[in-house]
């Protein structure tokens, strides 16, 4: 859920960044791709960490990692700093999802394993959909930063919860 929210969130704030930072629309292409490019590096990095220290720690660490770097985007003031933070957050986002799928596959009972995996991926899509509700409800009052406040705090809270239940 948190992955899907963060992946799509940048699209909702793009018009405001054009206005507030005075950037050209064409300059936003790399910004949209930065998080996804970071996601390319996440699976091998967090996969290694999961193999070395345990998947539990990799998932929890990944949630904190991408939560913190998503939260840091609240204070971005330039397109370059936003791109860098999106790239780094993307490493965590890209790293958590495959490990979560692996854990889900290992622990789900055989008879509902496919259903559990499917539900995990539905969560990503649902997170993207929720990403549309937050800006429509809160961005007018709190500015574009509310997207990253919620997108950063949610995985940190999930990480804290996982410490106690995972």
NUBA-122796 format. One record per atom (N, C-alpha, C): x, y, z; atom name; residue in one letter. Coordinates in Angstrom, 1 decimal, m for minus. Layout:
BEGIN
[[X Y Z] CA A]
...
This chain:
BEGIN
[[0.8 m1.2 0.0] N X]
[[0.0 0.0 0.0] CA X]
[[0.9 1.3 0.0] C X]
[[1.8 1.3 0.9] N X]
[[2.7 2.5 1.0] CA X]
[[3.6 2.6 m0.3] C X]
[[4.0 1.4 m0.8] N X]
[[4.8 1.5 m2.1] CA X]
[[4.0 2.1 m3.2] C X]
[[2.8 1.7 m3.4] N X]
[[1.9 2.2 m4.4] CA X]
[[1.7 3.7 m4.3] C X]
[[1.4 4.1 m3.1] N X]
[[1.2 5.5 m2.8] CA X]
[[2.4 6.3 m3.2] C X]
[[3.5 5.9 m2.8] N X]
[[4.7 6.7 m3.0] CA X]
[[5.1 6.7 m4.5] C X]
[[4.9 5.6 m5.2] N X]
[[5.3 5.6 m6.6] CA X]
[[4.5 6.6 m7.4] C X]
[[3.2 6.7 m7.1] N X]
[[2.3 7.6 m7.9] CA X]
[[2.3 9.0 m7.4] C X]
[[2.7 9.3 m6.2] N X]
[[2.5 10.6 m5.5] CA X]
[[3.1 11.7 m6.3] C X]
[[4.2 11.5 m7.0] N X]
[[4.8 12.6 m7.7] CA X]
[[4.0 13.2 m8.8] C X]
[[3.1 12.4 m9.4] N X]
[[2.3 12.8 m10.5] CA X]
[[1.3 13.8 m10.0] C X]
[[0.8 13.7 m8.7] N X]
[[m0.2 14.6 m8.2] CA X]
[[0.4 16.0 m7.9] C X]
[[1.6 16.1 m7.6] N X]
[[2.2 17.4 m7.3] CA X]
[[2.9 18.1 m8.4] C X]
[[3.0 17.4 m9.6] N X]
[[3.8 18.0 m10.7] CA X]
[[3.2 19.4 m11.1] C X]
[[1.9 19.6 m11.2] N X]
[[1.5 21.0 m11.6] CA X]
[[1.9 22.0 m10.6] C X]
[[1.9 21.7 m9.3] N X]
[[2.3 22.7 m8.3] CA X]
[[3.8 23.0 m8.4] C X]
[[4.6 21.9 m8.7] N X]
[[6.0 22.2 m8.8] CA X]
[[6.3 23.1 m10.0] C X]
[[5.6 22.9 m11.1] N X]
[[5.8 23.7 m12.2] CA X]
[[5.5 25.2 m11.9] C X]
[[4.5 25.4 m11.1] N X]
[[4.1 26.7 m10.7] CA X]
[[5.0 27.3 m9.7] C X]
[[5.3 26.5 m8.6] N X]
[[6.0 27.1 m7.5] CA X]
[[7.5 27.2 m7.8] C X]
[[8.1 26.2 m8.5] N X]
[[9.5 26.3 m8.7] CA X]
[[9.9 26.9 m10.1] C X]
[[8.9 27.1 m10.9] N X]
[[9.1 27.7 m12.2] CA X]
[[9.9 26.8 m13.2] C X]
[[9.6 25.5 m13.1] N X]
[[10.3 24.6 m14.0] CA X]
[[9.4 24.3 m15.2] C X]
[[10.1 24.0 m16.3] N X]
[[9.4 23.6 m17.5] CA X]
[[8.8 22.2 m17.3] C X]
[[7.6 22.0 m18.0] N X]
[[7.0 20.6 m17.9] CA X]
[[7.9 19.5 m18.4] C X]
[[8.8 19.8 m19.4] N X]
[[9.6 18.8 m19.9] CA X]
[[10.7 18.4 m18.9] C X]
[[11.0 19.2 m17.9] N X]
[[12.0 18.9 m16.9] CA X]
[[11.5 17.9 m15.9] C X]
[[10.2 17.7 m15.9] N X]
[[9.7 16.7 m14.9] CA X]
[[9.8 15.3 m15.3] C X]
[[10.1 15.0 m16.6] N X]
[[10.3 13.6 m17.0] CA X]
[[11.3 12.9 m16.1] C X]
[[12.5 13.4 m16.0] N X]
[[13.5 12.7 m15.1] CA X]
[[13.0 12.6 m13.7] C X]
[[12.3 13.5 m13.2] N X]
[[11.7 13.5 m11.8] CA X]
[[10.8 12.3 m11.7] C X]
[[9.9 12.1 m12.7] N X]
[[9.0 10.9 m12.7] CA X]
[[9.8 9.6 m12.7] C X]
[[10.9 9.6 m13.4] N X]
[[11.6 8.4 m13.6] CA X]
[[12.6 8.1 m12.5] C X]
[[13.0 9.1 m11.7] N X]
[[14.0 8.9 m10.6] CA X]
[[13.7 7.8 m9.6] C X]
[[12.4 7.8 m9.1] N X]
[[12.1 6.8 m8.1] CA X]
[[12.0 5.4 m8.8] C X]
[[11.6 5.3 m10.0] N X]
[[11.6 4.0 m10.7] CA X]
[[13.0 3.5 m11.0] C X]
[[13.9 4.5 m11.3] N X]
[[15.3 4.1 m11.5] CA X]
[[15.9 3.6 m10.2] C X]
[[15.6 4.3 m9.1] N X]
[[16.1 3.8 m7.8] CA X]
[[15.5 2.4 m7.5] C X]
[[14.3 2.1 m8.0] N X]
[[13.7 0.8 m7.8] CA X]
[[14.4 m0.3 m8.5] C X]
[[15.2 0.1 m9.5] N X]
[[16.0 m0.9 m10.1] CA X]
[[17.1 m1.5 m9.2] C X]
[[17.6 m0.6 m8.4] N X]
[[18.7 m1.0 m7.5] CA X]
[[18.2 m1.6 m6.2] C X]
[[17.0 m1.4 m5.8] N X]
[[16.5 m1.8 m4.5] CA X]
[[16.5 m3.4 m4.3] C X]
[[15.9 m4.1 m5.3] N X]
[[15.9 m5.6 m5.1] CA X]
[[17.2 m6.2 m4.9] C X]
[[18.3 m5.9 m5.6] N X]
[[19.6 m6.6 m5.3] CA X]
[[20.1 m6.1 m3.9] C X]
[[20.0 m4.9 m3.6] N X]
[[20.5 m4.4 m2.3] CA X]
[[19.8 m5.0 m1.1] C X]
[[18.4 m4.8 m1.2] N X]
[[17.7 m5.4 0.0] CA X]
[[17.5 m6.9 m0.1] C X]
[[17.7 m7.5 m1.3] N X]
[[17.7 m8.9 m1.3] CA X]
[[18.9 m9.5 m0.6] C X]
[[20.1 m8.8 m0.9] N X]
[[21.3 m9.2 m0.2] CA X]
[[21.2 m9.0 1.3] C X]
[[20.6 m7.9 1.7] N X]
[[20.4 m7.6 3.2] CA X]
[[19.5 m8.6 3.8] C X]
[[18.4 m9.0 3.0] N X]
[[17.5 m10.0 3.5] CA X]
[[18.2 m11.4 3.6] C X]
[[19.0 m11.7 2.7] N X]
[[19.7 m13.0 2.8] CA X]
[[20.8 m13.0 3.9] C X]
[[21.4 m11.9 4.1] N X]
[[22.5 m11.8 5.1] CA X]
[[21.9 m11.6 6.5] C X]
[[20.9 m10.8 6.7] N X]
[[20.4 m10.5 8.1] CA X]
[[19.0 m11.0 8.3] C X]
[[18.3 m11.5 7.3] N X]
[[17.0 m12.0 7.5] CA X]
[[16.0 m11.1 6.8] C X]
[[15.0 m11.7 6.2] N X]
[[14.0 m10.9 5.5] CA X]
[[13.2 m10.0 6.4] C X]
[[13.0 m10.4 7.6] N X]
[[12.2 m9.5 8.5] CA X]
[[12.9 m8.2 8.7] C X]
[[14.2 m8.2 8.9] N X]
[[15.0 m7.0 9.1] CA X]
[[15.1 m6.2 7.8] C X]
[[15.1 m6.9 6.7] N X]
[[15.2 m6.1 5.4] CA X]
[[13.9 m5.4 5.1] C X]
[[12.7 m6.1 5.4] N X]
[[11.4 m5.4 5.2] CA X]
[[11.3 m4.2 6.1] C X]
[[11.6 m4.4 7.4] N X]
[[11.4 m3.4 8.4] CA X]
[[12.4 m2.2 8.0] C X]
[[13.6 m2.6 7.8] N X]
[[14.6 m1.5 7.4] CA X]
[[14.3 m0.8 6.1] C X]
[[13.7 m1.5 5.2] N X]
[[13.3 m0.9 3.9] CA X]
[[12.1 0.0 4.1] C X]
[[11.2 m0.3 5.0] N X]
[[10.1 0.6 5.3] CA X]
[[10.6 1.9 5.9] C X]
[[11.5 1.8 6.9] N X]
[[12.1 3.0 7.5] CA X]
[[12.9 3.8 6.4] C X]
[[13.7 3.1 5.6] N X]
[[14.5 3.7 4.6] CA X]
[[13.7 4.5 3.7] C X]
[[12.7 3.9 3.0] N X]
[[11.9 4.7 2.0] CA X]
[[11.0 5.7 2.7] C X]
[[10.6 5.4 3.9] N X]
[[9.8 6.4 4.7] CA X]
[[10.5 7.6 5.0] C X]
[[11.8 7.5 5.4] N X]
[[12.6 8.7 5.7] CA X]
[[12.9 9.5 4.5] C X]
[[13.3 8.8 3.4] N X]
[[13.6 9.6 2.2] CA X]
[[12.4 10.1 1.5] C X]
[[11.3 9.5 1.7] N X]
[[10.0 10.1 1.2] CA X]
[[9.7 11.4 2.0] C X]
[[9.8 11.2 3.3] N X]
[[9.5 12.4 4.2] CA X]
[[10.5 13.5 3.9] C X]
[[11.7 13.2 3.6] N X]
[[12.7 14.3 3.3] CA X]
[[12.3 15.1 2.1] C X]
[[11.5 14.6 1.3] N X]
[[11.1 15.3 0.1] CA X]
[[10.2 16.5 0.4] C X]
[[9.7 16.6 1.6] N X]
[[8.9 17.7 2.1] CA X]
[[9.8 19.0 2.1] C X]
[[11.1 18.8 2.3] N X]
[[12.0 20.0 2.4] CA X]
[[12.8 20.2 1.1] C X]
[[12.5 19.5 0.1] N X]
[[13.1 19.7 m1.2] CA X]
[[12.8 21.1 m1.7] C X]
[[13.7 21.8 m2.3] N X]
[[13.5 23.1 m2.8] CA X]
[[13.9 23.3 m4.3] C X]
[[14.5 22.2 m4.8] N X]
[[14.9 22.3 m6.2] CA X]
[[14.6 21.0 m6.9] C X]
[[14.5 21.0 m8.2] N X]
[[14.2 19.8 m8.9] CA X]
[[15.3 18.8 m8.7] C X]
[[16.5 19.2 m8.7] N X]
[[17.7 18.3 m8.5] CA X]
[[17.6 17.6 m7.1] C X]
[[17.3 18.3 m6.1] N X]
[[17.2 17.7 m4.7] CA X]
[[16.0 16.7 m4.7] C X]
[[14.9 17.1 m5.3] N X]
[[13.7 16.2 m5.3] CA X]
[[14.1 14.9 m6.1] C X]
[[14.7 15.1 m7.2] N X]
[[15.1 13.9 m8.0] CA X]
[[16.0 12.9 m7.2] C X]
[[17.0 13.5 m6.5] N X]
[[17.9 12.7 m5.7] CA X]
[[17.1 12.0 m4.6] C X]
[[16.3 12.7 m3.9] N X]
[[15.5 12.0 m2.8] CA X]
[[14.6 11.0 m3.4] C X]
[[13.9 11.2 m4.5] N X]
[[13.1 10.2 m5.1] CA X]
[[13.9 9.0 m5.5] C X]
[[15.1 9.2 m6.1] N X]
[[15.9 8.1 m6.4] CA X]
[[16.2 7.2 m5.2] C X]
[[16.7 7.8 m4.2] N X]
[[17.1 7.1 m3.0] CA X]
[[15.9 6.4 m2.3] C X]
[[14.7 7.1 m2.3] N X]
[[13.5 6.5 m1.7] CA X]
[[13.1 5.3 m2.6] C X]
[[13.3 5.4 m3.9] N X]
[[13.0 4.4 m4.9] CA X]
[[13.8 3.1 m4.6] C X]
[[15.0 3.2 m4.1] N X]
[[15.8 2.1 m3.8] CA X]
[[15.1 1.2 m2.7] C X]
[[14.6 1.9 m1.7] N X]
[[13.8 1.2 m0.6] CA X]
[[12.5 0.7 m1.1] C X]
[[11.8 1.5 m1.9] N X]
[[10.5 1.0 m2.4] CA X]
[[10.7 m0.2 m3.2] C X]
[[11.7 m0.2 m4.1] N X]
[[11.9 m1.3 m5.0] CA X]
[[12.4 m2.5 m4.3] C X]
[[13.1 m2.3 m3.1] N X]
[[13.6 m3.4 m2.4] CA X]
[[12.6 m4.1 m1.5] C X]
[[11.7 m3.4 m1.0] N X]
[[10.7 m3.9 0.0] CA X]
[[9.7 m4.9 m0.7] C X]
[[9.2 m4.5 m1.8] N X]
[[8.2 m5.3 m2.5] CA X]
[[8.6 m6.7 m2.8] C X]
[[9.7 m7.0 m3.4] N X]
[[10.0 m8.4 m3.7] CA X]
[[10.3 m9.2 m2.4] C X]
[[10.8 m8.6 m1.4] N X]
[[11.1 m9.3 m0.2] CA X]
[[9.7 m9.6 0.5] C X]
[[8.8 m8.6 0.5] N X]
[[7.5 m8.9 1.1] CA X]
[[6.8 m10.0 0.3] C X]
[[6.9 m10.0 m1.0] N X]
[[6.3 m11.1 m1.8] CA X]
[[6.9 m12.5 m1.4] C X]
[[8.3 m12.5 m1.2] N X]
[[9.0 m13.7 m0.9] CA X]
[[8.5 m14.2 0.5] C X]
[[8.4 m13.3 1.5] N X]
[[7.9 m13.7 2.8] CA X]
[[6.5 m14.2 2.8] C X]
[[5.7 m13.5 2.0] N X]
[[4.3 m13.9 1.8] CA X]
[[4.2 m15.3 1.2] C X]
[[5.0 m15.6 0.2] N X]
[[5.1 m16.9 m0.4] CA X]
[[5.5 m18.0 0.5] C X]
[[6.5 m17.7 1.3] N X]
[[7.0 m18.7 2.3] CA X]
[[6.0 m19.0 3.4] C X]
[[5.3 m18.0 3.9] N X]
[[4.5 m18.3 5.1] CA X]
[[3.0 m18.5 4.8] C X]
[[2.5 m18.1 3.6] N X]
[[1.1 m18.4 3.3] CA X]
[[0.9 m19.9 3.2] C X]
[[m0.2 m20.4 3.7] N X]
[[m0.6 m21.8 3.5] CA X]
[[m0.7 m22.1 2.0] C X]
[[m0.3 m23.2 1.6] N X]
[[m0.2 m23.6 0.2] CA X]
[[m1.6 m23.4 m0.6] C X]
[[m2.7 m23.7 0.1] N X]
[[m4.0 m23.6 m0.6] CA X]
[[m4.4 m22.1 m0.9] C X]
[[m3.9 m21.1 m0.1] N X]
[[m4.2 m19.7 m0.4] CA X]
[[m3.0 m18.9 m0.8] C X]
[[m1.9 m19.5 m1.1] N X]
[[m0.7 m18.8 m1.4] CA X]
[[m0.9 m17.8 m2.6] C X]
[[m1.5 m18.3 m3.7] N X]
[[m1.6 m17.4 m4.9] CA X]
[[m2.6 m16.3 m4.5] C X]
[[m3.6 m16.5 m3.8] N X]
[[m4.5 m15.4 m3.3] CA X]
[[m3.7 m14.4 m2.5] C X]
[[m2.9 m14.8 m1.6] N X]
[[m2.2 m13.9 m0.7] CA X]
[[m1.2 m13.1 m1.6] C X]
[[m0.5 m13.7 m2.5] N X]
[[0.4 m12.9 m3.4] CA X]
[[m0.4 m11.9 m4.2] C X]
[[m1.5 m12.3 m4.8] N X]
[[m2.4 m11.4 m5.5] CA X]
[[m2.8 m10.2 m4.6] C X]
[[m3.2 m10.5 m3.4] N X]
[[m3.6 m9.4 m2.5] CA X]
[[m2.5 m8.4 m2.2] C X]
[[m1.3 m9.0 m2.1] N X]
[[m0.1 m8.1 m2.0] CA X]
[[0.0 m7.1 m3.1] C X]
[[m0.2 m7.6 m4.3] N X]
[[0.0 m6.7 m5.5] CA X]
[[m1.2 m5.8 m5.6] C X]
[[m2.4 m6.2 m5.2] N X]
[[m3.6 m5.3 m5.2] CA X]
[[m3.3 m4.2 m4.2] C X]
[[m2.6 m4.4 m3.1] N X]
[[m2.3 m3.4 m2.2] CA X]
[[m1.5 m2.3 m2.8] C X]
[[m0.5 m2.6 m3.8] N X]
[[0.2 m1.6 m4.5] CA X]
[[m0.7 m0.7 m5.3] C X]
[[m1.6 m1.3 m6.0] N X]
[[m2.5 m0.6 m6.8] CA X]
[[m3.5 0.3 m6.0] C X]
[[m3.9 m0.3 m4.9] N X]
[[m4.8 0.4 m3.9] CA X]
[[m4.0 1.6 m3.3] C X]
[[m2.8 1.5 m3.0] N X]
[[m2.0 2.6 m2.5] CA X]
[[m1.9 3.7 m3.5] C X]
[[m1.8 3.4 m4.8] N X]
[[m1.8 4.4 m5.9] CA X]
[[m3.1 5.1 m5.9] C X]
[[m4.2 4.4 m5.7] N X]
[[m5.5 5.0 m5.8] CA X]
[[m5.7 5.9 m4.5] C X]
[[m5.2 5.5 m3.4] N X]
[[m5.3 6.3 m2.2] CA X]
[[m4.5 7.6 m2.4] C X]
[[m3.5 7.5 m3.2] N X]
[[m2.6 8.6 m3.5] CA X]
[[m3.4 9.7 m4.2] C X]
[[m4.5 9.4 m4.8] N X]
[[m5.4 10.4 m5.4] CA X]
[[m6.4 11.0 m4.4] C X]
[[m6.7 10.3 m3.4] N X]
[[m7.6 10.9 m2.4] CA X]
[[m6.9 12.0 m1.5] C X]
[[m5.7 11.7 m1.1] N X]
[[m5.0 12.7 m0.2] CA X]
[[m4.8 14.0 m0.9] C X]
[[m4.4 14.1 m2.1] N X]
[[m4.3 15.5 m2.7] CA X]
[[m5.6 16.2 m2.8] C X]
[[m6.6 15.4 m3.3] N X]
[[m7.9 16.1 m3.5] CA X]
[[m8.5 16.6 m2.2] C X]
[[m8.2 15.9 m1.1] N X]
[[m8.7 16.3 0.2] CA X]
[[m7.9 17.3 1.0] C X]
[[m6.6 17.2 0.9] N X]
[[m5.7 18.0 1.8] CA X]
[[m4.7 18.9 1.1] C X]
[[m4.4 18.7 m0.2] N X]
[[m3.4 19.5 m0.8] CA X]
[[m3.8 21.0 m0.9] C X]
[[m5.0 21.3 m1.1] N X]
[[m5.5 22.7 m1.1] CA X]
[[m5.2 23.5 0.2] C X]
[[m5.3 22.8 1.3] N X]
[[m5.1 23.4 2.6] CA X]
[[m3.6 23.4 3.0] C X]
[[m3.0 22.2 2.8] N X]
[[m1.6 22.0 3.4] CA X]
[[m0.5 22.1 2.3] C X]
[[m0.8 22.2 1.1] N X]
[[0.2 22.3 0.1] CA X]
[[0.7 21.0 m0.4] C X]
[[1.6 20.9 m1.4] N X]
[[2.0 19.7 m2.0] CA X]
[[2.8 18.8 m1.0] C X]
[[3.4 19.5 0.1] N X]
[[4.2 18.7 1.0] CA X]
[[3.4 17.7 1.8] C X]
[[2.0 17.8 1.9] N X]
[[1.2 16.9 2.6] CA X]
[[1.3 15.5 2.0] C X]
[[1.6 15.4 0.7] N X]
[[1.7 14.2 0.0] CA X]
[[2.9 13.4 0.6] C X]
[[4.0 14.1 0.8] N X]
[[5.2 13.5 1.3] CA X]
[[5.2 13.3 2.8] C X]
[[4.4 14.1 3.5] N X]
[[4.2 13.9 5.0] CA X]
[[3.5 12.5 5.2] C X]
[[2.4 12.4 4.5] N X]
[[1.7 11.1 4.6] CA X]
[[2.5 9.9 4.0] C X]
[[3.1 10.2 2.9] N X]
[[3.9 9.1 2.2] CA X]
[[5.1 8.7 3.0] C X]
[[5.6 9.6 3.8] N X]
[[6.8 9.2 4.6] CA X]
[[6.5 8.7 6.0] C X]
[[5.5 9.2 6.6] N X]
[[5.1 8.8 7.9] CA X]
[[4.5 7.4 7.9] C X]
[[3.6 7.1 6.9] N X]
[[2.9 5.8 6.9] CA X]
[[3.9 4.6 6.9] C X]
[[4.9 4.6 6.0] N X]
[[5.8 3.4 6.1] CA X]
[[6.7 3.4 7.4] C X]
[[6.9 4.5 8.0] N X]
[[7.7 4.5 9.2] CA X]
[[6.8 3.9 10.3] C X]
[[5.5 4.3 10.3] N X]
[[4.6 3.7 11.3] CA X]
[[4.4 2.2 11.0] C X]
[[4.4 1.8 9.7] N X]
[[4.3 0.4 9.4] CA X]
[[5.5 m0.4 9.9] C X]
[[6.7 0.3 9.7] N X]
[[7.9 m0.3 10.2] CA X]
[[7.9 m0.6 11.7] C X]
[[7.4 0.4 12.4] N X]
[[7.3 0.3 13.9] CA X]
[[6.3 m0.9 14.2] C X]
[[5.2 m0.9 13.5] N X]
[[4.2 m2.0 13.8] CA X]
[[4.8 m3.3 13.5] C X]
[[5.6 m3.4 12.4] N X]
[[6.2 m4.7 12.0] CA X]
[[7.2 m5.2 13.0] C X]
[[7.9 m4.3 13.7] N X]
[[8.8 m4.7 14.8] CA X]
[[8.1 m5.5 15.8] C X]
[[6.9 m5.2 16.1] N X]
[[6.1 m5.9 17.1] CA X]
[[5.3 m7.1 16.7] C X]
[[5.0 m7.1 15.4] N X]
[[4.1 m8.3 14.9] CA X]
[[4.8 m9.2 13.9] C X]
[[6.0 m8.9 13.4] N X]
[[6.6 m9.7 12.4] CA X]
[[7.7 m10.6 12.9] C X]
